[in-house]
Amino acid sequence: MRLNHRRERKVATVLIALIVSATACFETTPMLPSGAQHLVPPPVYALWWDQVEACSDLAGSIDAVKWYTVPGVSQFRYDGREAAGVYEPTAHRIIIAGNYLQHGSLVRHEMLHALAPTLNHPREYFRHRCGDVVACVGNCLTEAGSPPARGPEIARIEPSELEVAVSVVPASPSAGVFGGRFVLVVTARNPNAHEVVVNLPPSGDAGPSVGFTFGVAADGTGFSLSYNGRIYDAGAAYFRAGETKRAVFDFSVGPAYGDSQVTIGSYTASGGFSTSATASVPFVVMP
């Protein structure tokens, strides 16, 4: 069973729904939204924090962040606007709507703010380094702006010339580790000592070219999950000398197969960038 199209629709729906941090600076700390409660970060937040540190090349302590949630809502009102997630720098706190506590891309977005730390959305971090790790829609895209033009003097390479790797973190997922959550990390590295632009073949449909992809197949069962990300930002095809870009995909361990959910058993994970650069790794989901 392949859930590729279902997966794409779900991801698109979630990202469109996300309303993330505004760009205004706070002279005084705004009051917490109505109904906000102190949050003990779920175990998986430590895993997500590590992934944001990896893509951004920034370091900080997740324990230094003050965490809050507004239970039972998808958005809350904060400082005169509606939001699903907010990072507030004067108090170094993150507030997440209760319905999005387990949405990795939104939570990682706020983590990136806390690591920077900034309320703005610099392209370097929110699109170039971590564009496939954190959500960046709406105001984030506007602030990040368009990628700089790349001249014809920059070398062009084919996707197959990238060094692609895939890993499962933790290596043996378990219902008892990180609350049963784990991530599939796909990386693409430019092995050249000079900057390059990757030639992206057409997708074959009405959509833009394919970017990062993943596949998860349960050994001997016929069950599989797959996803073909699309490149909506031309900057995604640009790699600095020796640069590694990454994508993070979220999964959970459960009692039955589902969208982004797997059961105890043996699997093969694959990942790629575009259509001709792929890698795979076996992994076992433990009780």
C-alpha positions in Angstrom: 0.0 0.0 0.0 1.5 3.4 -1.0 0.3 6.5 0.7 2.3 9.0 -1.4 -0.6 11.2 -2.5 -2.3 11.1 0.9 0.9 12.1 2.5 1.4 15.1 0.2 -2.1 16.3 0.8 -1.7 16.1 4.5 1.6 17.9 4.6 0.2 20.7 2.4 -2.9 21.1 4.6 -0.8 21.3 7.7 1.6 23.8 6.3 -1.1 26.1 4.9 -2.7 26.1 8.4 0.4 27.1 10.3 0.5 30.7 11.4 4.0 31.3 12.8 5.9 34.0 14.7 5.5 37.6 13.8 8.4 39.9 13.1 7.7 42.7 15.6 10.1 43.2 18.4 8.7 43.4 21.9 9.8 46.3 24.2 8.0 44.6 27.0 7.0 41.0 27.4 3.4 40.4 26.3 1.1 38.6 28.6 0.6 34.9 28.1 -2.4 34.1 26.0 -5.6 33.2 27.8 -5.6 29.6 29.0 -1.8 29.1 28.6 -0.3 26.5 30.8 3.3 25.6 31.6 4.5 22.7 29.3 7.0 20.1 30.1 8.5 19.5 26.7 7.7 16.0 25.4 10.8 13.7 25.0 10.7 14.1 21.2 11.5 17.8 21.5 15.1 17.0 22.5 15.4 15.0 19.2 13.8 17.9 17.2 16.1 20.4 18.9 19.1 18.3 17.8 17.9 18.4 14.2 17.5 22.2 14.3 21.0 22.6 15.7 22.3 20.3 12.9 20.7 22.2 10.1 21.4 25.7 11.4 24.9 25.1 12.8 23.8 26.9 16.0 23.9 25.7 19.5 21.8 26.3 22.6 20.1 24.7 25.6 16.6 23.5 25.2 16.4 23.5 29.0 16.9 27.3 29.0 13.6 27.8 27.0 10.4 28.4 29.0 7.7 26.3 27.4 3.9 26.9 27.3 0.9 25.5 25.6 -2.8 26.5 25.1 -4.7 23.2 25.3 -7.4 22.2 22.8 -6.8 25.0 20.2 -5.2 25.3 16.8 -4.6 29.0 17.2 -4.4 31.4 20.1 -4.4 35.2 20.3 -1.0 36.7 21.3 0.0 40.4 21.2 -3.0 41.2 18.9 -2.7 38.4 16.4 -3.6 34.8 15.9 -0.8 32.2 16.0 -0.2 28.5 16.2 3.3 28.9 17.6 5.3 31.9 19.0 8.8 32.5 20.2 9.1 35.5 22.5 12.7 36.6 23.1 12.5 38.9 26.1 11.3 35.9 28.2 13.0 33.3 26.0 9.8 31.3 25.9 7.9 29.3 23.3 4.1 28.9 23.2 2.5 26.1 21.1 -1.2 25.6 20.4 -2.3 22.4 21.9 -3.4 20.8 18.7 0.1 21.3 17.2 2.3 20.0 20.0 3.3 17.0 17.9 3.7 18.8 14.6 7.5 18.7 14.2 7.9 21.3 11.5 6.0 24.0 13.4 7.8 23.2 16.7 11.2 23.2 15.0 10.3 26.6 13.5 10.0 28.1 16.9 13.1 26.3 18.1 15.1 27.9 15.3 13.9 31.3 16.5 15.1 30.4 20.0 18.5 29.3 18.7 19.1 32.3 16.5 17.6 34.1 18.5 15.5 36.4 16.4 11.8 37.1 15.6 12.8 37.7 12.0 13.1 35.0 9.3 16.5 35.4 7.6 16.7 33.4 4.4 20.1 32.0 5.5 18.4 30.0 8.3 14.7 29.6 7.4 15.1 28.8 3.8 18.7 28.0 2.9 19.9 25.9 5.8 16.7 24.6 7.4 14.2 24.9 4.6 13.2 21.2 4.7 13.5 21.0 8.5 11.2 23.8 9.7 7.9 25.1 8.3 8.2 28.5 6.5 5.0 29.8 5.1 3.2 33.2 5.0 5.1 35.9 6.7 8.2 33.7 6.9 8.4 33.4 3.2 7.8 37.1 2.7 10.6 38.0 5.1 13.0 35.5 3.7 12.5 36.9 0.3 13.6 35.5 -3.1 16.9 33.8 -3.5 19.7 35.8 -5.1 20.2 35.3 -8.8 23.0 32.8 -9.7 25.1 33.7 -12.7 26.1 31.4 -15.5 29.6 31.3 -14.1 28.5 28.9 -11.4 29.0 25.3 -12.3 26.0 23.1 -13.0 25.8 19.5 -11.9 23.3 16.7 -12.2 21.4 15.4 -9.1 23.3 12.1 -9.4 26.6 13.9 -8.6 25.4 14.8 -5.1 26.3 12.5 -2.2 23.0 11.4 -0.7 22.5 9.6 2.7 19.6 8.6 4.8 19.4 7.8 8.5 16.8 6.9 11.1 17.1 8.6 14.4 17.1 6.9 16.8 18.5 4.0 14.8 16.1 1.5 16.3 12.9 3.3 17.0 10.7 2.1 19.9 7.4 2.9 21.5 9.4 3.5 24.7 11.9 6.0 23.3 10.9 9.6 22.6 7.3 8.7 23.2 7.4 6.5 20.1 8.5 9.3 17.8 11.4 9.1 15.4 12.7 11.0 12.4 14.0 10.0 9.0 16.8 12.3 7.9 17.8 12.7 4.3 21.0 14.6 3.4 22.4 15.8 0.1 26.0 17.0 -0.1 27.9 18.9 -2.8 31.2 17.0 -2.9 32.9 19.7 -5.0 35.3 22.3 -3.6 33.2 25.0 -5.4 29.6 26.2 -5.4 27.1 24.5 -7.7 23.6 24.7 -9.0 21.8 21.4 -9.5 20.0 20.9 -12.8 16.5 19.8 -11.7 14.6 17.7 -14.3 10.9 18.5 -14.8 8.6 16.6 -12.5 6.5 15.1 -15.2 3.3 16.7 -14.0 2.0 20.2 -13.5 4.0 20.7 -10.3 7.5 21.9 -9.8 10.6 19.7 -9.8 11.0 17.1 -7.1 13.3 17.9 -4.2 13.9 15.7 -1.1 12.0 12.3 -1.1 11.6 9.4 1.2 10.3 5.9 1.2 9.6 3.5 4.1 8.8 -0.1 3.2 7.8 -2.8 5.7 9.8 -6.0 4.9 7.6 -8.8 3.6 4.2 -7.0 4.1 3.7 -4.9 1.0 3.1 -1.8 3.1 5.0 1.3 2.2 4.9 5.1 2.7 6.5 7.5 0.3 6.7 11.3 -0.3 8.1 13.4 -3.1 8.8 16.9 -1.9 8.6 19.7 -4.4 11.0 22.6 -4.9 9.1 25.9 -4.7 12.2 28.0 -3.9 15.0 28.2 -6.6 17.5 28.6 -3.8 17.1 24.9 -2.9 19.1 23.9 -6.0 22.1 26.0 -4.9 24.9 24.4 -2.8 28.0 26.0 -1.5 31.3 24.2 -1.7 31.1 21.0 0.4 27.6 22.0 1.7 25.2 19.5 3.1 21.4 20.2 3.0 18.9 18.1 4.9 15.3 17.2 5.2 13.6 15.8 8.3 10.5 13.6 8.2 8.5 12.7 11.3 7.2 9.3 12.2 5.6 7.5 15.1 5.3 3.9 16.4 1.7 2.7 16.8 -0.5 -0.3 16.9 -1.3 -0.2 13.1 0.1 1.1 9.9 -1.0 4.6 9.0 0.1 7.9 7.5 3.5 8.5 9.2 2.9 5.6 11.6 4.5 2.2 11.6 4.3 -0.9 13.8 6.9 -3.2 15.3 8.9 -4.9 12.6 11.7 -4.7 10.0 11.8 -1.9 7.4 13.9 -0.3 4.7 14.1 3.5 4.6 15.1 5.3 1.4 15.7 8.9 0.6 16.8 11.1 -2.2 17.2 14.5 -3.8 15.5 14.9 -7.1 14.9 11.8 -9.1 18.3 10.2 -9.6 20.2 10.6 -6.2 19.0 8.0 -3.7 20.2 6.0 -0.7 18.7 3.4 1.6 19.2 1.9 5.1 17.5 -1.0 7.0 16.0 -0.4 10.4 14.0 -2.3 13.0 11.1 -0.9 15.1 11.4 -2.3 18.6 8.6 -2.9 21.2 
